[in-house]
Amino acid sequence: MPVVGTFGKRHGITFQSKKQNSKTNNMKKIIFTLAVTTLMGGAMLSSCQSSATKVKNAEASLQKADSNVVVAKANLNATRQDSIAEYQAFKKTSEERIAANEKSIADFKVKMAKDKKEYKAKYEKQLATFEQKNNDLKIKLENYKDEGQLKWMTFKNEFDHNMDQLGKALKNFTVK
């Protein structure tokens, strides 16, 4: 039962005894502890997944990764096929150019056989140089091994440049 003093009556304040105050504090502590425990338990339950859900998520991730690997392999194979086709087309074109150079050199040799002796030695040396360069390019093309896209581009550009130079030199070469 609350104790009301004269001060309390005038100001509307009720005082509780120490015994009642202690019970109220204990009750507040118990209610507070239960509330915190309930909130924490609810948070833990809502954030945790069951092992079945974890397994399903892991399987979905694995399937997605597997499909990504399959797509990547397909892209790699397509790129390889394109590279092989590009190399074969380049090789065929280059072999045709080398054959054309060989024909030009042979034609010059025939013309040179009819030429005067004073120019013959000079032309023979020049033709031997052209023939050697043409053979070197032929060997270089036959010995090329695929070592990646960057090396392929470097090889192709250098080879084309050398073929163009030899072609121009043969075109500018004349037998008198």
Secondary structure as UniProt FT lines:
FT   HELIX           6..11
FT   HELIX           18..47
FT   HELIX           51..113
FT   HELIX           117..143
FT   HELIX           149..172
//
